[in-house]
Amino acid sequence: MNKYAIYHQPESRFAYALSANKLLITLRVAANDVFDSIEILYNNKYDFTKKYNVQLMKRELCDGTFAYYRFNIELSDVRFAYIFRITEKNKVYFYSEDGISENYDFERAYYTFFQFPFINKVDVMPLVSWSEKAVFYHIFVDRFARGDYEKNDSYINTKWDENIDRYSFTGGDIDGICNKLEYLRNIGITALYLTPVFESESNHKYNIKDYLRVSPEFGNLEKLKHLLSSAHEMGIKVMVDCVFNHCDASHKLFADVVKNGKGSEFYDWFMIDGERPDADKRNYEYFADCEYMPKWNTSNPEVRRYLTDIALEYINLGFDGLRLDVADEVSHEMWRQLRKEVKAKRSDVLIIGEIWHENEHWLKGDQFDGVMNYKLQKILIDFFGVYSIKATIAADRMNGLLISNIEQANAMSLNFLDTHDTPRFLRFVGGNMDRLLCALCAMIMFPGMPCIFYGTELPLDGAGDPDCRKTFDWTFSKQNAAYAENFKKIVTLKKQEALCGGSTKITAENGLLIILRIKNDEKITAYFNMSGRSKKVNVNGDVIFSLNCKDKRLLNNAALVVKNIN
């Protein structure tokens, strides 16, 4: 037994509340250790020294380095105490706050047992009700659809079907999105994620000049309100991109600091080294290498108040979600304040942070509901796209992703194949549409909210920015009919009950990546074969989706989804 691998921490991702009376307890051990049994001994923390209950824990996840044993319990008394009893080769060990021991003093257990002292309802991270069945569609507004042909279009410098560059304006607008809502609903979309729509001189609008004025190229406030109400009438939620890390240098508050230097009442709203900001000297903090995007100083309570009020105004307009740009560069205190006030106004508003790397600190229930799931995207690229990992490693990394955060955060994270910031997935698979469909299917099967970048249903190709931001081809002249049919079948899988919550088991067998989802009596299993060789699968249930499968054999670039009712 590798004692150094054994780990547990109360009130963390290894012990947390799923609801006001449910706990999920996890014990980490070495992946290659074999035990006779691992049991949890538990009771009300005030009665533990007198008696305790015993429950066998199950090995549920393995990330290749560690395995994770879990115990899910519904409590009548939420004052919970527990230790672990580990049996290996008929020898018994105990694991408590004192570490691993061969004996345990139950009479003085109140000094050393693990405890979840009390489940306070306010500390439990709730699920946004509509998130379980959400299928998002990510729209880069200038490139999706044009609907207003009466507007002043002198700003348009690129025809709709021409090649684009970083400075192209093609004419997409809010009316265009509104006109395509029925189309989106018909392909299975239930929520929209819009890139910024507020006033900016760029095509992407991530350098905002006025947070409350709709950029005139896209329309106006009335058109935006009409889009929101029309979407809601169709049962479609709308999430807007919020850029609270930085603004444009032309923003009136930053412009005041440029003019008045330290004499400006807004000097401390930004982070400046010197009398006044100087773009040539670059003596202030800004986003990336873009000196025209000065960073807000969110350590300043006045800035937090200003930006939080903007978020509240977006909720007043009718937005159902906030996607927070460059979220890891903004103060945690900013996000805590924003969450508290937004959720007080509307508890069903979804808050998603753009975090590309480790994200546990933002997902404890006091800041974000979920994140942009770049970690999942990387696994999908490596397994389905560039073939840099085998099924075993893919399963290990997916399990590692599941264990890295609490279940509620996993359920509300935004899963995607590509975005406006990355190459199109079709580029990663070298134009192979079957591999793209397999990856899409795996994304739908993984816990969380699937998000489809506009044009994937065609599919659009493209390298990184700006090539990934091409215009949508509304003639559908190059759409592959078989691909489009399979695309819609995969998206429709999200309607299955087992894919809306429940438990997840991810394994690899015989070169196949296998994702199993279970909820109530419904079980859905997906098999993926990227091995280059035919594989047999023992199908037990009804096949609800198959790609390149024949006579219950999986061929290369294959996916098979089976539904079983217990």
Disulfide bonds with the S-S distance in Angstrom:
none
